[in-house]
Amino acid sequence: MSKLDELKKRLRPGKVYRREDLLVWSKSVDRHLQVLVNDGKLEKLSQGLYYSPKESAFGKTPPEEQELIERFLKTDRFLVTSPNLYNSLGIGTTQLYNNRVVYNNKRHGLVKLGNREYQFHFKLDFPNTLSKEFLMVDLFNNLESLAEDSMLVLAKAAKKIPTLDQRKLGQAVKRYGHIATKKIFASLLHQSN
C-alpha cells in the first residue's frame, strides 16, 4: 500500500484536519494534500486546514462549526455568537446580520474558513455558554455597531432588564461589560430602583 493510499484510508468523512495532523502518515504531505484536494477527498478551508467531506442526500455537507473553529484555533476555549441572537432578548431588535463572531483569546480579525466568514474577537474573558444576561451585556457592548436605533433599544432594554436574573446580570456586567456598558447599566439599574 502506498503512503498516499494509507493517508486516504486514515481520513474520516466529516473531520477537519490540520496539515501537521497528517504528517504522521505522510512524508510528502504537501504533495499528498494537493492530490487529495484535486481528487475531492479533501477540501482546503484555509492555510493548513482541510476538511474530509461528508456526503448526505443533498450532496457534500460543510464541517461542523464547533470542530472547524476548534481545529483552527487549536483550542476548545471560544464562544461563537452572532448579532442575530440579540433578537431573542425580546427588545425589538429586528435586523438580520450575516456574520458570526468568535470570542477567543488567540486570534483577532476577519477569517474565511471554507465558505464561511468569522469575525474573531480577542477577549481575555468570556463565558463558556451563552445566556440572556450575557447577550444583554454583549448587546450594550456592541450597540454602536448595530443597525438599530440605539435610543429605542435602550428604552426597550430598560423594561426587559428587571425580568432577567439580577445576580447573573450583575456578574455579567462586572466581568464582561465595557466601561460605557457598565455606566449604562448603573444608570438603568438606578432608574429601576
C-alpha positions as CSV (number, residue, x, y, z in Angstrom):
1,M,0.0,0.0,0.0
2,S,1.4,3.4,-1.0
3,K,1.7,6.2,1.6
4,L,-1.0,8.1,-0.3
5,D,-3.4,5.2,0.0
6,E,-2.6,4.8,3.7
7,L,-3.3,8.5,4.2
8,K,-6.6,8.2,2.3
9,K,-7.6,5.3,4.5
10,R,-7.0,7.4,7.6
11,L,-9.3,10.2,6.6
12,R,-12.7,10.2,8.2
13,P,-15.6,11.9,6.4
14,G,-16.8,15.0,8.3
15,K,-13.5,15.6,10.1
16,V,-11.3,18.7,9.9
17,Y,-7.6,18.2,9.8
18,R,-4.6,20.5,10.2
19,R,-1.6,19.9,7.9
20,E,0.5,18.8,10.9
21,D,-2.1,16.1,11.8
22,L,-1.3,14.4,8.6
23,L,2.5,14.4,8.9
24,V,2.2,11.1,10.9
25,W,1.0,9.3,7.8
26,S,2.9,11.1,5.0
27,K,6.5,12.2,4.5
28,S,5.4,14.1,1.4
29,V,2.4,15.8,3.0
30,D,2.2,18.8,0.7
31,R,2.3,16.7,-2.4
32,H,-0.3,14.3,-1.0
33,L,-2.5,17.2,0.1
34,Q,-2.5,18.6,-3.4
35,V,-3.5,15.2,-4.8
36,L,-6.2,14.7,-2.2
37,V,-7.7,18.2,-2.9
38,N,-7.6,17.6,-6.6
39,D,-9.4,14.2,-6.2
40,G,-12.0,15.8,-3.9
41,K,-11.0,13.7,-0.9
42,L,-10.1,16.8,1.0
43,E,-11.3,20.5,0.7
44,K,-8.9,23.3,1.6
45,L,-10.6,25.5,4.2
46,S,-7.7,27.9,4.9
47,Q,-3.9,27.8,5.1
48,G,-3.0,24.5,6.6
49,L,-6.7,23.5,7.4
50,Y,-8.5,20.8,5.4
51,Y,-11.9,19.0,5.5
52,S,-12.7,15.5,4.5
53,P,-16.2,16.0,3.0
54,K,-19.2,14.0,4.3
55,E,-21.9,13.1,1.8
56,S,-25.6,13.5,2.5
57,A,-28.7,13.0,0.4
58,F,-28.2,16.7,-0.6
59,G,-24.5,16.5,-1.5
60,K,-21.4,17.4,0.5
61,T,-22.1,18.8,3.9
62,P,-19.9,21.6,5.4
63,P,-17.8,20.8,8.5
64,E,-19.4,21.2,12.0
65,E,-18.8,24.7,13.1
66,Q,-17.6,23.7,16.6
67,E,-15.0,21.3,15.2
68,L,-14.0,23.7,12.5
69,I,-13.2,26.6,14.9
70,E,-11.6,24.2,17.4
71,R,-9.2,22.8,14.8
72,F,-8.5,26.3,13.5
73,L,-7.7,27.8,17.0
74,K,-6.2,24.6,18.4
75,T,-8.3,25.0,21.5
76,D,-11.9,24.5,22.6
77,R,-11.9,27.8,24.6
78,F,-14.0,30.1,22.4
79,L,-17.6,31.3,22.2
80,V,-19.5,31.6,18.9
81,T,-22.2,34.2,18.7
82,S,-24.0,36.5,16.3
83,P,-25.8,39.8,16.5
84,N,-28.9,37.9,15.3
85,L,-29.1,36.4,18.8
86,Y,-30.0,39.8,20.3
87,N,-33.4,39.3,18.6
88,S,-34.1,36.5,21.2
89,L,-33.9,39.1,24.0
90,G,-37.4,40.4,23.0
91,I,-36.4,44.1,23.0
92,G,-37.4,44.8,19.4
93,T,-34.1,44.3,17.6
94,T,-35.1,43.0,14.1
95,Q,-32.1,43.4,11.9
96,L,-30.5,40.3,10.4
97,Y,-26.7,40.1,10.2
98,N,-24.6,37.9,8.1
99,N,-21.7,37.4,10.4
100,R,-20.6,35.1,13.1
101,V,-18.5,36.4,16.0
102,V,-16.0,34.2,17.8
103,Y,-14.8,35.4,21.2
104,N,-11.4,33.7,21.9
105,N,-8.0,34.5,23.4
106,K,-5.8,33.7,20.4
107,R,-7.0,35.5,17.2
108,H,-8.4,38.8,16.1
109,G,-9.8,39.8,12.7
110,L,-11.9,38.6,9.9
111,V,-11.1,35.0,8.8
112,K,-12.6,33.0,6.0
113,L,-12.8,29.3,6.7
114,G,-14.1,27.4,3.7
115,N,-17.3,29.2,2.6
116,R,-17.9,30.9,5.9
117,E,-16.5,34.2,7.3
118,Y,-15.9,34.6,11.0
119,Q,-15.1,37.8,12.9
120,F,-12.6,36.7,15.6
121,H,-12.5,39.0,18.7
122,F,-9.6,38.6,21.1
123,K,-11.0,38.7,24.6
124,L,-9.4,37.8,27.9
125,D,-12.7,36.7,29.4
126,F,-15.9,35.4,28.1
127,P,-18.4,32.8,29.3
128,N,-18.4,29.2,28.2
129,T,-22.0,29.3,27.1
130,L,-24.5,32.0,26.1
131,S,-27.1,33.3,28.5
132,K,-29.7,36.0,28.2
133,E,-27.7,38.0,30.7
134,F,-24.5,37.8,28.7
135,L,-26.4,38.6,25.5
136,M,-27.8,41.7,27.1
137,V,-24.3,42.9,28.2
138,D,-22.9,42.0,24.8
139,L,-25.7,43.9,23.1
140,F,-24.8,47.0,25.1
141,N,-21.0,46.4,24.3
142,N,-21.8,46.4,20.6
143,L,-24.7,48.9,20.5
144,E,-22.7,51.4,18.3
145,S,-22.0,48.8,15.6
146,L,-25.7,47.7,15.2
147,A,-28.1,48.9,12.5
148,E,-30.7,49.6,15.1
149,D,-32.0,52.8,16.7
150,S,-29.8,52.9,19.9
151,M,-32.2,55.0,21.9
152,L,-35.1,52.8,21.1
153,V,-33.1,49.6,22.0
154,L,-32.0,51.2,25.3
155,A,-35.6,52.1,26.2
156,K,-36.8,48.6,25.5
157,A,-33.8,47.1,27.3
158,A,-34.6,49.1,30.4
159,K,-38.0,47.4,30.5
160,K,-36.5,44.0,29.9
161,I,-33.7,44.1,32.5
162,P,-35.9,43.6,35.5
163,T,-37.1,40.2,34.0
164,L,-33.6,38.8,33.9
165,D,-31.8,37.1,36.7
166,Q,-30.3,40.1,38.6
167,R,-27.4,38.2,40.2
168,K,-26.3,36.7,36.8
169,L,-26.8,40.1,35.1
170,G,-24.7,41.9,37.7
171,Q,-21.9,39.3,37.3
172,A,-22.1,39.5,33.5
173,V,-21.9,43.3,33.6
174,K,-19.0,43.2,36.0
175,R,-17.0,40.5,34.1
176,Y,-17.8,41.3,30.5
177,G,-19.1,44.8,30.3
178,H,-17.1,47.6,28.7
179,I,-16.7,50.8,30.7
180,A,-19.6,52.5,28.7
181,T,-21.7,49.4,29.2
182,K,-21.2,49.5,33.0
183,K,-22.2,53.2,33.1
184,I,-25.4,52.5,31.1
185,F,-26.3,49.6,33.4
186,A,-25.6,51.6,36.5
187,S,-27.9,54.3,35.2
188,L,-30.7,51.8,34.2
189,L,-30.5,49.9,37.4
190,H,-30.6,53.2,39.4
191,Q,-33.7,54.2,37.5
192,S,-35.5,50.9,38.2
193,N,-34.9,51.2,42.0
